[in-house]
């Protein structure tokens, strides 16, 4: 994790997860030890995916779903996904779309 002078923190995903980000435990550790504490301090979190060629949906889900669940979908305004290739970008979109859908209230049956 690199503290930037502008109130943001950059997390190098490649350094912790490798070129194929798949380990959910690694994602959980990044979330607990880096993302959540930085957000608590009011910082913007930059998740730098430079060099990451692919990621599993379960890795991205473990990385960000609890953050969204705890803080609401608007937390994504303070999280930047940097240097994502089209594969990673697509997976991030799937997870964030799912979380946004999950967060919306549903109408009771027979409403």
DADAVEN-V643196 format. One record per residue. N is the residue number from 1. PSI is psi as a letter, one per 30 degrees, with the letter a starting at -180 (none if undefined). D_CENTER is the distance of its C-alpha to the mean C-alpha in Angstrom with 1 decimal. Layout:
BEGIN
n = <N:N>
psi = <PSI:PSI>
d_center = <D_CENTER:D_CENTER>
END
This chain:
BEGIN
n = <1:2:3:4:5:6:7:8:9:10:11:12:13:14:15:16:17:18:19:20:21:22:23:24:25:26:27:28:29:30:31:32:33:34:35:36:37:38:39:40:41:42:43:44:45:46:47:48:49:50:51:52:53:54:55:56:57:58:59:60:61:62:63:64:65:66:67:68:69:70:71:72:73:74:75:76:77:78:79:80:81:82:83:84:85:86:87:88:89:90:91:92:93:94:95:96:97:98:99:100:101:102:103:104:105:106:107:108:109:110:111>
psi = <k:k:k:l:f:g:g:l:k:k:k:j:e:e:f:f:f:a:f:j:j:f:j:e:e:e:e:e:e:e:e:e:f:e:e:e:e:e:e:e:g:g:l:k:k:j:j:j:g:k:f:j:f:l:l:l:e:e:e:e:e:f:e:f:e:e:e:e:e:e:f:l:f:f:f:f:f:g:k:k:j:k:h:k:l:e:e:e:e:e:e:e:e:e:e:e:e:e:e:e:e:e:f:k:k:l:k:l:k:h:none>
d_center = <14.3:16.4:17.5:18.4:21.5:20.0:18.0:14.8:13.2:12.2:10.6:12.3:10.5:13.9:15.8:14.1:13.3:16.0:16.5:15.6:12.4:13.5:14.0:12.3:13.9:12.5:8.8:10.3:12.1:9.4:7.8:11.5:13.1:11.1:8.2:10.3:13.6:12.7:11.9:15.0:16.9:16.1:14.3:11.9:9.0:9.3:7.2:10.5:10.9:14.6:16.7:14.2:16.3:14.4:11.8:12.5:11.1:11.3:9.3:6.1:7.4:8.1:4.9:3.5:7.1:9.1:7.6:8.5:11.6:12.7:12.4:12.7:11.3:12.5:9.9:8.2:11.4:10.5:7.2:8.4:7.6:11.0:13.5:12.0:15.0:15.9:14.9:11.3:11.2:12.9:10.7:7.6:10.4:11.8:9.0:8.5:12.3:12.9:11.2:13.2:16.2:16.0:16.0:19.1:22.3:24.6:28.4:30.6:32.8:36.1:34.9>
END
